[in-house]
């Protein structure tokens, strides 16, 4: 059996990163682990960042077209916490 899933809502979003200050891109908030560790309503870690639609990134024959990868900084974006 073959499956084909097509988007019904906008999907072409990317993470907004300041190349001069990439560590400020994502805010990491650790929280207490709930009774169910993988419950999305009570996640033990919350990551927050800003996204932006990318109008250049389109579907090509019902598949997302490959985007040229942007250079990735070699720094650790996540803070260390105990």
C-alpha contacts under 8 A as a table, 3 or more apart, distances in Angstrom:
res1	aa1	res2	aa2	distance
6	X	62	X	6.75
7	X	10	X	7.19
7	X	11	X	7.03
10	X	13	X	7.91
12	X	53	X	5.78
12	X	54	X	5.63
12	X	55	X	7.26
12	X	57	X	6.12
12	X	58	X	7.26
13	X	51	X	6.14
13	X	52	X	5.34
13	X	53	X	4.31
13	X	54	X	5.58
14	X	51	X	5.41
14	X	52	X	5.56
14	X	53	X	6.43
14	X	54	X	6.63
15	X	49	X	7.16
15	X	50	X	6.02
15	X	51	X	4.51
15	X	52	X	6.49
16	X	25	X	7.12
16	X	49	X	7.63
16	X	50	X	5.60
16	X	51	X	5.39
16	X	52	X	6.40
17	X	21	X	7.89
17	X	22	X	5.87
17	X	25	X	5.48
18	X	21	X	5.25
18	X	22	X	5.26
18	X	24	X	7.67
18	X	25	X	6.76
19	X	22	X	5.39
21	X	24	X	5.83
21	X	25	X	7.49
22	X	25	X	5.31
22	X	73	X	7.73
22	X	77	X	6.86
23	X	26	X	6.83
23	X	75	X	7.91
23	X	76	X	7.46
23	X	77	X	4.65
23	X	78	X	7.19
24	X	27	X	7.02
24	X	77	X	7.78
25	X	49	X	5.99
25	X	50	X	7.49
25	X	77	X	7.80
26	X	47	X	6.35
26	X	48	X	5.48
26	X	49	X	4.71
26	X	50	X	7.90
26	X	77	X	7.39
26	X	78	X	7.66
27	X	47	X	5.66
27	X	48	X	5.06
27	X	49	X	6.43
28	X	45	X	6.97
28	X	46	X	5.89
28	X	47	X	4.79
28	X	48	X	6.64
28	X	78	X	7.00
28	X	79	X	7.45
29	X	45	X	5.70
29	X	46	X	5.08
29	X	47	X	6.45
30	X	44	X	5.92
30	X	45	X	4.40
30	X	46	X	6.34
31	X	43	X	7.22
31	X	44	X	4.74
31	X	45	X	5.64
31	X	46	X	7.51
32	X	44	X	5.58
33	X	36	X	7.69
33	X	37	X	5.94
33	X	42	X	7.35
33	X	43	X	6.94
33	X	44	X	4.78
34	X	37	X	5.74
34	X	39	X	7.83
34	X	42	X	6.13
34	X	43	X	7.53
34	X	44	X	7.25
36	X	39	X	5.51
37	X	42	X	7.75
37	X	43	X	6.91
37	X	44	X	7.05
38	X	42	X	7.81
38	X	43	X	6.48
39	X	42	X	5.46
39	X	43	X	5.95
40	X	43	X	5.29
43	X	46	X	6.52
54	X	57	X	5.66
55	X	58	X	7.09
57	X	64	X	7.33
57	X	65	X	6.59
57	X	67	X	7.08
58	X	64	X	6.11
58	X	65	X	6.09
59	X	62	X	5.44
59	X	63	X	5.16
59	X	64	X	4.46
59	X	65	X	5.74
60	X	63	X	5.23
60	X	64	X	5.92
60	X	65	X	5.51
76	X	79	X	7.58
